[in-house]
């Protein structure tokens, strides 16, 4: 995904049922899976931003 300049994603356990439904219903409702993936990408991006902004506190 990174080579294609697409934000990767990780399906959280709490969202697994939505992802599975999206895969199952993809032929009839493509947007459900697309919206689920976009949601997971947003979460992944927020986590990455937090990690990149991590600062070590000096003691």
DSSP file (Angstrom, degrees, kcal/mol; ACC not computed):
  #  RESIDUE AA STRUCTURE BP1 BP2  ACC     N-H-->O    O-->H-N    N-H-->O    O-->H-N    TCO  KAPPA ALPHA  PHI   PSI    X-CA   Y-CA   Z-CA
    1    1 A X      >       0   0    0      0, 0.0     5,-2.9     0, 0.0     3,-0.4   0.000 360.0 360.0 360.0 -40.2    0.0    0.0    0.0
    2    2 A X  T > 5 +     0   0    0      1,-0.2     3,-1.5     3,-0.2     5,-0.0   0.880 360.0  56.0 -64.1 -36.6    2.8    2.4    0.8
    3    3 A X  T 3 5S+     0   0    0      1,-0.3    -1,-0.2     2,-0.1     0, 0.0   0.829 109.9  46.5 -62.9 -30.3    4.4    1.8   -2.6
    4    4 A X  T 3 5S-     0   0    0     -3,-0.4    -1,-0.3     2,-0.1    -2,-0.2   0.296 119.1-113.9 -93.0   8.3    1.1    2.9   -4.2
    5    5 A X  T < 5S+     0   0    0     -3,-1.5     2,-0.4     1,-0.2    -3,-0.2   0.873  70.5 140.2  60.9  39.7    0.9    5.9   -1.8
    6    6 A X      < -     0   0    0     -5,-2.9     2,-0.3     0, 0.0    -1,-0.2  -0.947  59.7-112.3-114.2 133.2   -2.2    4.5    0.0
    7    7 A X        -     0   0    0     -2,-0.4    34,-0.1    -3,-0.1    35,-0.1  -0.463  35.6-133.5 -63.4 124.2   -2.5    4.8    3.8
    8    8 A X        -     0   0    0     -2,-0.3     2,-0.3    33,-0.1    36,-0.1  -0.180  22.9-159.4 -70.1 172.9   -2.3    1.3    5.2
    9    9 A X        -     0   0    0     35,-0.1     2,-0.4    34,-0.1    32,-0.1  -0.991  16.8-148.6-152.0 157.3   -4.8    0.1    7.8
   10   10 A X        -     0   0    0     30,-0.4     2,-0.7    -2,-0.3    34,-0.1  -0.999  25.3-129.6-126.2 126.9   -5.2   -2.5   10.6
   11   11 A X        -     0   0    0     -2,-0.4     5,-0.1     2,-0.0     2,-0.1  -0.675  26.1-137.5 -79.6 116.7   -8.6   -3.8   11.3
   12   12 A X    >>  -     0   0    0     -2,-0.7     3,-1.6     1,-0.1     4,-0.6  -0.382  17.5-116.9 -70.4 151.1   -9.2   -3.6   15.0
   13   13 A X  G >4 S+     0   0    0      1,-0.3     3,-1.0     2,-0.2     4,-0.4   0.876 116.7  57.6 -55.0 -37.9  -10.9   -6.5   16.8
   14   14 A X  G 34 S+     0   0    0      1,-0.2    -1,-0.3     2,-0.1     4,-0.1   0.697 112.6  40.1 -68.1 -17.9  -13.8   -4.2   17.7
   15   15 A X  G <> S+     0   0    0     -3,-1.6     4,-2.0     1,-0.1     3,-0.4   0.339  83.9 102.6-110.0   3.8  -14.3   -3.5   14.0
   16   16 A X  H <X S+     0   0    0     -3,-1.0     4,-2.7    -4,-0.6     5,-0.2   0.870  78.2  54.6 -59.3 -39.9  -13.8   -7.0   12.6
   17   17 A X  H  > S+     0   0    0     -4,-0.4     4,-2.2     1,-0.2    -1,-0.2   0.871 108.2  49.8 -64.1 -35.9  -17.5   -7.7   12.1
   18   18 A X  H  > S+     0   0    0     -3,-0.4     4,-2.5     2,-0.2    -1,-0.2   0.913 111.9  48.0 -66.6 -42.6  -17.9   -4.5   10.0
   19   19 A X  H  X S+     0   0    0     -4,-2.0     4,-2.2     2,-0.2    -2,-0.2   0.924 112.3  48.3 -63.8 -45.1  -14.9   -5.5    7.9
   20   20 A X  H  X S+     0   0    0     -4,-2.7     4,-2.4     1,-0.2    -1,-0.2   0.894 111.8  49.9 -63.6 -40.0  -16.2   -9.1    7.4
   21   21 A X  H  X S+     0   0    0     -4,-2.2     4,-2.7    -5,-0.2    -1,-0.2   0.915 109.0  52.8 -63.4 -42.1  -19.7   -7.8    6.5
   22   22 A X  H  < S+     0   0    0     -4,-2.5     4,-0.4     1,-0.2    11,-0.3   0.895 110.6  46.8 -60.9 -41.1  -18.1   -5.4    4.0
   23   23 A X  H >< S+     0   0    0     -4,-2.2     3,-0.7     1,-0.2     4,-0.3   0.918 114.5  47.2 -65.1 -43.0  -16.2   -8.2    2.3
   24   24 A X  H 3< S+     0   0    0     -4,-2.4     3,-0.3     1,-0.2    -2,-0.2   0.880 120.3  36.9 -66.0 -39.2  -19.3  -10.4    2.3
   25   25 A X  T >X S+     0   0    0     -4,-2.7     4,-2.8     1,-0.2     3,-1.3   0.285  81.9 112.8 -98.3   9.5  -21.6   -7.7    0.9
   26   26 A X  T <4 S+     0   0    0     -3,-0.7    -1,-0.2    -4,-0.4    -2,-0.1   0.845  72.9  56.4 -55.8 -39.8  -19.1   -6.1   -1.4
   27   27 A X  T 34 S+     0   0    0     -3,-0.3    -1,-0.3    -4,-0.3     3,-0.2   0.831 119.7  31.5 -60.4 -32.3  -20.9   -7.1   -4.6
   28   28 A X  T <4 S+     0   0    0     -3,-1.3    -2,-0.2     1,-0.2     2,-0.2   0.738 134.6  21.2 -99.5 -27.3  -24.1   -5.4   -3.5
   29   29 A X    >X  +     0   0    0     -4,-2.8     4,-0.7    -7,-0.2     3,-0.7  -0.664  58.2 170.8-147.2  83.7  -22.8   -2.5   -1.4
   30   30 A X  H 3> S+     0   0    0      1,-0.2     4,-2.0    -2,-0.2     3,-0.2   0.818  75.5  65.2 -64.7 -32.2  -19.2   -1.5   -2.2
   31   31 A X  H 3> S+     0   0    0      1,-0.2     4,-3.0     2,-0.2     5,-0.3   0.789  91.2  62.8 -67.3 -28.2  -19.4    1.7    0.0
   32   32 A X  H <> S+     0   0    0     -3,-0.7     4,-2.0     2,-0.2    -1,-0.2   0.952 109.8  39.5 -62.3 -47.8  -19.8   -0.2    3.3
   33   33 A X  H  X S+     0   0    0     -4,-0.7     4,-2.6   -11,-0.3     5,-0.2   0.909 115.9  51.9 -66.8 -42.1  -16.4   -1.9    2.9
   34   34 A X  H  X S+     0   0    0     -4,-2.0     4,-2.5     1,-0.2    -2,-0.2   0.923 111.1  47.1 -60.9 -45.0  -14.8    1.3    1.5
   35   35 A X  H  X S+     0   0    0     -4,-3.0     4,-2.1     2,-0.2    -1,-0.2   0.882 111.4  51.8 -64.9 -38.2  -16.2    3.4    4.5
   36   36 A X  H  X S+     0   0    0     -4,-2.0     4,-2.2    -5,-0.3    -2,-0.2   0.928 111.3  46.6 -63.5 -45.1  -14.9    0.7    6.9
   37   37 A X  H  X S+     0   0    0     -4,-2.6     4,-2.6     1,-0.2    -2,-0.2   0.903 110.5  52.7 -64.9 -41.5  -11.5    0.8    5.4
   38   38 A X  H  X S+     0   0    0     -4,-2.5     4,-2.3     2,-0.2    -1,-0.2   0.897 108.6  51.2 -60.9 -39.5  -11.4    4.6    5.5
   39   39 A X  H  X S+     0   0    0     -4,-2.1     4,-2.0     2,-0.2    -2,-0.2   0.936 111.0  47.1 -62.1 -46.7  -12.3    4.5    9.1
   40   40 A X  H  X S+     0   0    0     -4,-2.2     4,-2.4     1,-0.2   -30,-0.4   0.867 110.4  53.3 -64.4 -36.5   -9.5    2.1    9.9
   41   41 A X  H  X S+     0   0    0     -4,-2.6     4,-2.6     2,-0.2    -1,-0.2   0.905 107.0  51.9 -63.9 -41.2   -7.1    4.2    7.9
   42   42 A X  H  X S+     0   0    0     -4,-2.3     4,-2.1     2,-0.2    -2,-0.2   0.920 110.8  47.6 -60.8 -43.8   -8.0    7.3    9.9
   43   43 A X  H  X S+     0   0    0     -4,-2.0     4,-2.0     1,-0.2    -2,-0.2   0.916 112.1  49.7 -63.2 -43.1   -7.3    5.4   13.1
   44   44 A X  H  X S+     0   0    0     -4,-2.4     4,-2.5     1,-0.2    -2,-0.2   0.902 109.7  51.5 -62.3 -42.4   -4.0    4.2   11.8
   45   45 A X  H  X S+     0   0    0     -4,-2.6     4,-2.6     1,-0.2    -1,-0.2   0.906 108.3  51.2 -63.6 -41.7   -3.0    7.7   10.7
   46   46 A X  H  X S+     0   0    0     -4,-2.1     4,-2.1     2,-0.2    -1,-0.2   0.903 110.4  49.2 -62.5 -40.9   -3.8    9.1   14.2
   47   47 A X  H  X S+     0   0    0     -4,-2.0     4,-2.3     2,-0.2    -2,-0.2   0.926 111.4  49.3 -63.9 -44.1   -1.7    6.4   15.8
   48   48 A X  H  X S+     0   0    0     -4,-2.5     4,-2.5     1,-0.2    -2,-0.2   0.902 109.4  51.9 -61.9 -41.6    1.2    7.1   13.5
   49   49 A X  H  X S+     0   0    0     -4,-2.6     4,-1.5     2,-0.2    -1,-0.2   0.906 109.5  49.8 -62.9 -41.4    1.0   10.8   14.1
   50   50 A X  H  < S+     0   0    0     -4,-2.1     4,-0.2     1,-0.2    -1,-0.2   0.922 112.0  48.2 -62.6 -43.1    1.1   10.2   17.9
   51   51 A X  H >< S+     0   0    0     -4,-2.3     3,-1.0     1,-0.2    -2,-0.2   0.889 111.0  50.2 -65.0 -39.0    4.2    8.0   17.5
   52   52 A X  H 3< S+     0   0    0     -4,-2.5    -1,-0.2     1,-0.2    -2,-0.2   0.773 111.2  49.3 -71.1 -25.2    5.9   10.5   15.3
   53   53 A X  T 3< S+     0   0    0     -4,-1.5    -1,-0.2    -5,-0.2    -2,-0.2   0.345  82.2 129.8 -94.3   5.9    5.3   13.3   17.8
   54   54 A X    <   -     0   0    0     -3,-1.0     2,-0.4    -4,-0.2    -3,-0.1  -0.394  38.8-167.1 -63.4 130.6    6.6   11.2   20.7
   55   55 A X        -     0   0    0     -2,-0.1     2,-0.5     0, 0.0    -2,-0.1  -0.976  19.3-127.2-122.9 135.9    9.1   13.0   22.8
   56   56 A X        -     0   0    0     -2,-0.4     2,-0.4     1,-0.0    -2,-0.0  -0.675  24.7-133.3 -81.5 127.0   11.3   11.5   25.4
   57   57 A X        -     0   0    0     -2,-0.5     2,-0.3     2,-0.0    -1,-0.0  -0.663  15.7-133.2 -81.9 131.2   11.1   13.2   28.7
   58   58 A X              0   0    0     -2,-0.4    -1,-0.0     1,-0.1     0, 0.0  -0.650 360.0 360.0 -83.0 139.1   14.4   14.0   30.3
   59   59 A X              0   0    0     -2,-0.3    -1,-0.1     0, 0.0    -2,-0.0   0.411 360.0 360.0-109.3 360.0   14.6   13.1   34.0
